[in-house]
């Protein structure tokens, strides 16, 4: 890994993504059957970016009360995005399609039912609500289901993934979505301090 990272081809322009990073994003999007992907330094940053993408100040986000974005991300949704949360309280941390919209790929070792995820997406579409999955451990969830990444592409509009968890990489996260999503997320990422040079040093280590 270190050898590959040390040999990465880098650009010296913060306005442009490195070729290696672009190729990585294209491969990731293809694997998950989505139009595009964007690399982030952390999955917490990418979760916040997704909230900024899908909401406006004063909006509401529906999610489990024990979601990572509630417990571990320093109230960034309220402090930076200006949104409030409608939290669903359950003992397991998982909720039914009738209870809400926003979900994690896994919750402390428990995996969401795939049919529930699809039903949540259907209900959200009927109500013109976007579905974002905090898929920090999505590869673990896919292993549990015995599925390929592309098999769940109909369950969400955007999804965050964290490469330091299931893949044990040293750094990095990403968001999957449409080309229009990713175009907007590039600007959002920059505004959050995520626009850096030499990203291929990081992306080639994944």
Order of alpha helices (4+ residues) and beta strands (2+ residues): alpha-alpha-beta-alpha-beta-alpha-beta-beta-beta-beta-alpha-beta-alpha-beta-beta-alpha-alpha
